[in-house]
Structure formats: C-alpha cells, structure tokens
C-alpha cells in the first residue's frame, strides 16, 4: 500500500483500500464464476451448500469468536427466516426479494428483543439458554397452525416462473446466496474493524474488565446477537425457497448449527477468513464422507471427533496454525 | 378435581427422578466448573443399559447397581478423554469438548439402534388409596431416588472423600494446598455425576418409553431443575426436580403434552433472569 505514514497507515486507511477487502472480493468472485465455467450444476450445488455453511459460520463467529459466547442454537435464525419468507410468499403472495428482506429484518428484531433478555445470562448459562431457545422455537412452530404445524408449508413451484423458470431460478438463488455469503464476510470484517468490534473482543477476553472500562456489555452482546441473525435469516429464506417446502424438523435441524461450530473452530475462531477455509474444507470432507461406504452414516461422529481434537490440541484452528507458522500473515489475512 | 390431585402426586413422584438426573449434572458443575453436555447421552446410556440387560434376563431393578458401577467407570473415562485438558480454561472450551463427545456418542448410538421407540415393560402392582391409583413403578422410582439421594448426602457430608469433594468445589487452590489430590477428586466427582445420570436414565426408562434422542429433552429438564434448585447444590436439585414435576403435573391436564417443553424453557429463562443463584439457593452471608 502506497502513501500515508508507515505503521499506522494500514490501520486507518479506508476499508476499501486494504488488501484484505480485495481478498474477500476474490473469494466471492471465485464462488460466482467457478460453476459458470462449463455450466457445472453439480459444482454449483456443492458450492451452494458451502456458501450456506460459510454464511452461518461467519455470522455465528460474531458471537463465538469475538464475544466468546457459544450459541448452540444459531439455526433458529435460519429456520425462522425460512418460515417467515415462505409464509409471506405463500398466501400473501409477496415477491422473493421483499420476503427475504422482511424475514431478515423481522428475525433480527426478534433476536434483539430476545437478546436483551437472555444475554443477561453469562457464560455457560447463555449457552444453555440457546439450546433451550432452539427446542422452544421448534416446539412452538410445530404447534403453530398458521404455519402448518408439524407438516409445514408447501409453495407452488409456479413461483419459480417469476425468476424465469425453474432452471434460471436455481441459478438466481445460487447467486443471491453467494451475495449473502459475501455480505456476511464484509459484515464480520466491518464489525471487527470498528469500536463495536473492539468492545466485543474485550468482552471475549474479560467481561468484568470490559464493563469496568465502560463497554456497555449487555447492549453490545444483544446488538451482536441481532446482527448475527440478519443474514442467516435471509439465507434461510433463499434455501427453503429453493426446495419450495419447509417443515420444523428441517428448519431447526441442530445438525446445521453444530456444523457451523465445527467450521468456525476448524478455520479459526475470531478470524474472518477462518470460516471460509473451515467451510470449504468441511464441505469437501462431508462430500467425501457421504460417498464413502464405511462413513456415510457417521457424518456427525466424524464432525464430533474433529471438533474434540481441535478443541484439545489446536484451539486456534487452521488460521491459528498459519499465523503461528508465518507471523507476517497476520497483517494480510484476518 | 380428583384428576388434578392424582396428577400432582404423580408429578412429585416423577419429578424426584428428574431431580436425581439433575443431581449428577450439578455435582459435576459445582466441583469441576464444567457444564457436562454429555449428560443427555449418559441418561440415554442408562435407558439402553436397562433395555439391554433386561433383554438378557436380568430383573429390571437388579440392573441399578450394575448401571451405577458402569456409569462411574464410563464417567472416569470421559473425564480423562474430554475434560482433563480443558479444566481451568475458558468455559467455551469445556462446553465444546463435552458437546463434541456427545455428538460422537449419539451418532454411534443412532448408527446401531436407530431412532425407534423402545419400551421396557416392568410388571409391578399399582397402589390404590381411596379413589386414586398410582403405578407401582412411579412409587418405587421415587423411593429409590430418595434412597440414593440420602446415600449421596451421607457420602458428601460424613466421609473423608465426600468432604474432599466439597472442599474442591469450594476452592480448588486451597484444597490443593492442604494436600487434597485435586485431579483425582475431580475425576471422581465426574464419574459419580455420570453414574447418577445413568441411574436416573434407567429409572426414567421404567416409567416412559424412550428413543436414542430422548437425552436432549431430559438434559434440558436437568438444566431447568438446577436453575430452580441452585447451582452445585444436590439437595436443592432434588427439590427443584419435585418442583418441575409439579409444574408438569399441573400443566398436563390443561394443555397438549408437546407444549410442556416450551413452558419449561420459559420457566428456565425467567428464573435465570430473576434469581440468578437459583430459587431455592441458601442465603449466604
């Protein structure tokens, strides 16, 4: 980078002029272009799942990596977003973009209200609360008749016509999901570079000390919880629109939130590019496991073993290892 | 009205078993500062212990001592696999390590047994009193729970080892300074906690049908009970369990069973926010 005084320049430069901004842009471009070369539908489906994983992991990282609060129920945002979006597109007949934006805003607002309540709980109590949130929301939705109870909501596939037919619609959904993933990465980056992010990192280090130094801990945690709900809710809307069907067991499947945790820990908690590395490698591993004879039923077992090994022996994840190996990388890859 | 009375009494009987499960969890939490997320799979292991042992011909209640000992040994093993290295590290790490072991155990279990509903028939005569009839299994489960809770109380308060456990729970550093081998005590408490969870699972399996995934619901119930009874307080856990059983007994006549979990969870959050030290926690100066 040219211009500015050495040392402080990188720190104070506009976010667009930092090399890391363009690294994120490269990742997004790679996702967008790769399946277009050769019109590879199989690659697109695999990358679509990876984009969902990265979106979930990257947003969960705001709570887990920055503030040190593990949210076992992050899938609630994804599922509720899916439900709101599918519901709005069904009988009221909203267009897709309006439905996902309202779903994102609605779930985010709900998370803020909820966060102000349960984020008064600290440490382990909060983690237990998040397990309960998922169970309670799932039980509520399963009994909520306007949303079809336990049998869920079906959408007419004619809705795909608005996006130019089923084939074209699948591509549009893919590009929208990649855009959501990109926004997630930039959101993580923007938060980490802000005073707000510094406050969250301080909470992660020592919540009492942060409070004494004037960080409004309860408010910051609730804001982080709410911010980390917005994009997963939109991703949920897109994901379930793709299958034109949603039911409680799919929408609140704890497998997804578990995998998001594994991805963060694998990539490196508190880093921005970590969830991308973790998401990519995890999706590769998952693909390999599903096709393997012996391991196809043991996907979560393997994920569990992987998580245990990382927690016990490599708590910094891949990024922690890379940063330890090549300390200069710290400046470029965050 | 008579239905309500019967369901209250039954709630107390069943609730005491929830209390036993929570005792295991709270013992581990209080002593090691680790929230044991393998608790649900320990409960399920107790249920399947009963199922497997009775299918080889062991009488149902004779499996109790076997499950107690087996659970203790498994608990020791779990301590050395996933807990020892994260003792004293941020709570995030112990949550994740026990969570990952839970994933592995449940994953292996579902691969072997699937998620079908299991039921162990236990033949015991019902007890009738005036117009009410109570299932014998519910009464015996409550009696056994009371006996085990009594033994635990005597162990923790009257024996040298029990006092060592309480000392470590109070202040690990100070306990180490006066010569208590804290690592052994930590692993012992963990083993004991898992054994209690296993036995409670076995007793629950004599009352209700179960699946491999039942553990999550009972784990959540245990957390609610702990919050009601106060953290690290086994006697409080028993009272908390009875309180939860009462809530269940009082709510079931009025609403569908599928709402029970929502009510319990709402209770959990409200109590946590209003009484962070537990509803029944002793007042400390």
Interface residues (C-beta under 8 A of the other chain):
Chain A: X64 X68 X69 X70 X72 X117 X118 X120 X121 X123 X124 X125 X127 X128 X129 X131 X132 X133 X135 X136 X139 X140 X142 X143 X258 X261 X265 X297 X298 X299 X300 X301 X303 X304 X305 X306 X307 X308 X311 X312 X315
Chain B: X29 X35 X81 X82 X85 X86 X90 X91 X92 X93 X95 X96 X97 X99 X100 X101 X102 X103 X104 X106 X107 X108 X111 X216 X217 X220 X223 X256 X258 X259 X261 X262 X265 X266 X268 X269 X272 X273 X276
